[in-house]
């Protein structure tokens, strides 16, 4: 056996391996460098357009797809409502209720005025959180939540209170999603800065605007006749009034006024 030849072969093999590992290292380093440069460049663009945002969540966040189905209300449900006259619509997924004694609100129509009534007198009342006040329609809207995450713009999981000129709640309409289940294991979601970038790329953040709030919730991804699939969703509040939504898995911009979701590559 020619040991000198074997030795030479080993030396050449290790040299090739070293070159390969060096190539992989350089590739990873360049990729990381590019990512840092891209992020810095994006932040510089925001600064140039005077688009501001507060402190963003820094910890790694994970979420999963959920499934749920609309509850079909029953006469037994109606019997639990005291001091209220309820009407069951067919197929009874919507509960329409009139209060026998109107609930007086303060002059500011604050959501806190409704909190106690919501928890004590409404079915699954503690599963909802305040969303908005519409002075034109004279309504207060609450959306359902899952583990403190709101279900954005979900017509199957909301309560709409109607108030009169005396600031009294006189009626409400309720829908409720039940059977909330986790469809998948938790996975990493897009960081909030990436969601901001998606909106910026689509031209949805105007110069000199300010992102005043960033929160995570869920929105309907797929809706079937008897159930729906929910996806984790970033909500970005702009200038304390407008809300923009981004799918936290796929990065799609969600327009609730359209059946289609805008995608950004």
C-alpha positions as a printed Julia matrix, in Angstrom:
265×3 Matrix{Float64}:
   0.0    0.0    0.0
   1.41   3.42  -1.04
   0.94   5.52   2.11
   2.31   8.63   0.44
  -0.48   8.52  -2.16
  -3.1    7.95   0.52
  -1.69  10.87   2.5
  -1.86  13.07  -0.57
  -5.48  12.06  -1.21
  -6.45  12.95   2.41
  -4.71  16.33   2.14
  -6.51  17.15  -1.12
  -9.85  15.97   0.36
  -9.49  18.19   3.44
  -8.48  21.14   1.28
 -11.63  20.72  -0.82
 -13.72  20.46   2.36
 -12.1   23.61   3.78
 -12.8   25.5    0.57
 -16.45  24.34   0.62
 -16.94  25.36   4.25
 -15.3   28.72   3.59
 -17.65  29.24   0.63
 -20.71  28.43   2.77
 -19.53  30.77   5.53
 -19.02  33.63   3.07
 -22.47  32.98   1.58
 -24.19  33.11   4.97
 -22.22  36.19   6.0
 -23.13  38.02   2.81
 -26.8   37.08   3.21
 -26.86  38.39   6.77
 -25.06  41.54   5.69
 -27.61  42.08   2.91
 -30.49  41.6    5.34
 -29.05  44.2    7.72
 -28.44  46.62   4.84
 -32.0   46.09   3.54
 -33.51  46.72   6.97
 -31.37  49.82   7.48
 -32.35  51.06   4.03
 -36.05  50.56   4.78
 -35.81  52.41   8.1
 -34.02  55.24   6.33
 -36.87  55.42   3.82
 -39.38  55.71   6.66
 -37.3   58.46   8.22
 -37.07  60.32   4.91
 -40.89  60.17   4.56
 -41.28  61.18   8.22
 -43.24  58.02   8.98
 -42.97  57.31  12.69
 -43.81  54.37  14.92
 -43.5   53.62  18.61
 -41.84  50.72  20.34
 -42.55  47.42  18.6
 -42.7   43.93  20.16
 -39.13  42.61  20.16
 -39.65  39.08  21.42
 -40.1   36.24  18.95
 -43.82  35.7   18.49
 -45.62  32.54  17.43
 -49.22  31.84  16.47
 -51.35  29.25  14.67
 -54.36  28.88  12.4
 -57.7   28.48  14.17
 -61.07  27.06  13.22
 -64.5   28.03  14.55
 -68.18  27.8   13.69
 -71.14  30.16  14.21
 -73.26  29.3   17.2
 -76.91  28.48  16.55
 -78.81  30.16  19.36
 -81.64  28.26  21.03
 -84.7   28.99  23.11
 -82.67  27.85  26.12
 -80.21  30.67  25.4
 -83.05  33.17  25.21
 -84.41  31.98  28.55
 -81.16  33.05  30.23
 -81.63  36.68  29.24
 -83.3   38.61  32.05
 -85.1   41.88  31.34
 -84.61  41.37  27.61
 -86.88  40.43  24.73
 -85.06  38.35  22.15
 -85.92  37.46  18.58
 -84.37  34.4   16.98
 -83.62  34.7   13.29
 -83.52  31.59  11.13
 -81.2   29.68  11.17
 -80.77  31.42  14.52
 -77.1   32.37  14.26
 -78.14  35.98  14.96
 -79.76  37.05  18.2
 -81.74  40.31  18.1
 -82.5   41.68  21.57
 -84.49  44.66  22.88
 -83.92  45.83  26.46
 -87.04  46.17  28.57
 -85.27  48.93  30.51
 -82.79  51.03  28.46
 -79.22  51.15  29.76
 -78.2   54.72  30.5
 -74.71  55.72  29.32
 -72.63  58.74  30.26
 -72.49  61.77  28.02
 -69.14  60.58  26.61
 -70.57  57.19  25.59
 -67.54  55.35  26.95
 -67.18  51.59  26.57
 -66.66  51.3   30.33
 -70.35  52.17  30.75
 -71.24  48.89  29.04
 -68.62  46.58  30.6
 -70.59  45.42  33.63
 -73.81  44.93  31.66
 -71.91  43.02  28.99
 -70.41  40.55  31.45
 -73.46  40.08  33.63
 -76.39  40.15  31.2
 -75.19  38.97  27.79
 -74.4   35.44  26.67
 -70.62  34.93  26.65
 -70.25  38.63  27.35
 -66.71  38.31  28.7
 -65.61  36.91  25.31
 -66.0   40.29  23.6
 -63.96  43.48  23.6
 -64.77  47.0   22.47
 -63.96  47.92  18.88
 -65.56  51.21  17.85
 -68.24  53.82  18.35
 -70.2   55.04  15.31
 -71.93  58.29  16.14
 -73.65  58.48  12.78
 -75.24  55.04  13.12
 -75.51  55.43  16.92
 -73.87  52.09  17.57
 -71.17  50.56  19.78
 -69.46  47.53  18.27
 -67.68  44.76  20.15
 -65.77  41.92  18.5
 -65.18  38.5   19.94
 -61.71  37.55  21.15
 -59.65  34.38  21.53
 -57.17  34.32  24.41
 -57.29  38.15  24.44
 -56.63  38.36  20.69
 -59.47  40.18  18.86
 -61.21  38.65  15.85
 -61.03  41.54  13.43
 -64.12  42.51  11.44
 -65.74  39.13  12.03
 -69.47  39.42  11.42
 -69.99  35.99  13.0
 -68.37  37.05  16.26
 -69.62  40.46  17.28
 -72.16  42.46  19.27
 -73.59  45.72  17.97
 -75.34  47.89  20.55
 -77.85  50.51  19.39
 -78.31  53.66  21.47
 -80.85  56.52  21.21
 -80.66  60.31  21.38
 -80.7   60.12  25.2
 -77.5   58.03  25.22
 -79.44  54.93  26.24
 -78.75  51.48  24.86
 -82.1   50.14  23.72
 -81.16  47.02  21.75
 -78.33  44.88  20.43
 -77.57  42.22  17.86
 -75.29  39.32  18.72
 -73.35  36.68  16.79
 -70.96  34.24  18.4
 -68.25  31.85  17.19
 -67.89  28.64  19.14
 -65.74  25.52  18.99
 -62.52  27.51  18.69
 -59.75  25.02  17.9
 -56.08  25.28  17.02
 -55.62  23.78  13.55
 -51.82  23.81  13.5
 -48.86  23.98  15.83
 -47.58  27.45  16.66
 -45.18  28.91  14.12
 -43.12  32.06  13.9
 -44.98  35.04  12.48
 -43.74  38.08  10.59
 -42.15  40.66  12.89
 -44.19  43.88  13.1
 -41.51  45.87  11.26
 -41.92  43.5    8.31
 -45.66  44.14   8.35
 -44.94  47.88   8.25
 -42.64  47.29   5.29
 -45.39  45.42   3.41
 -47.72  48.38   3.85
 -45.0   50.85   2.85
 -44.21  48.91  -0.33
 -47.89  49.06  -1.29
 -48.01  52.82  -0.72
 -50.5   52.56   2.12
 -48.44  54.62   4.58
 -48.57  58.29   3.69
 -45.64  60.64   4.42
 -45.69  62.23   7.88
 -48.08  59.57   9.2
 -47.6   57.91  12.58
 -48.26  54.3   13.51
 -49.88  54.76  16.89
 -50.64  51.14  17.76
 -49.54  47.66  16.69
 -51.41  44.59  17.92
 -51.94  40.98  16.96
 -55.33  39.36  16.4
 -57.1   37.05  13.96
 -59.04  37.5   10.73
 -61.03  35.13   8.55
 -58.84  33.38   5.99
 -61.39  30.92   4.57
 -65.13  30.94   5.19
 -67.29  27.87   4.66
 -71.03  27.48   5.08
 -70.75  25.99   8.56
 -67.27  27.06   9.73
 -64.3   29.3    9.05
 -60.51  29.29   9.29
 -58.81  32.18  11.08
 -55.27  33.41  10.47
 -53.06  35.52  12.78
 -53.19  39.13  11.67
 -51.29  42.31  12.49
 -53.37  45.43  12.97
 -51.58  48.73  12.6
 -53.43  51.81  13.75
 -52.38  54.94  11.87
 -52.83  58.45  13.31
 -55.07  57.08  16.07
 -57.93  56.4   13.66
 -57.27  54.26  10.57
 -56.59  50.53  10.82
 -54.49  48.53   8.36
 -54.24  44.74   8.45
 -51.52  42.32   7.37
 -51.63  38.51   7.41
 -48.96  37.63   9.99
 -47.97  34.41   8.2
 -48.05  35.25   4.51
 -47.64  39.03   4.55
 -50.8   39.71   2.54
 -52.47  43.07   3.06
 -56.07  42.47   4.06
 -58.87  44.63   2.71
 -62.1   43.78   4.51
 -64.08  45.63   1.84
 -62.88  43.18  -0.8
 -63.08  39.42  -1.18
 -59.49  39.4   -2.42
 -56.35  40.02  -0.4
 -53.57  42.15  -1.86
 -50.24  40.34  -1.91
 -46.78  41.83  -1.71
 -43.83  39.71  -2.78
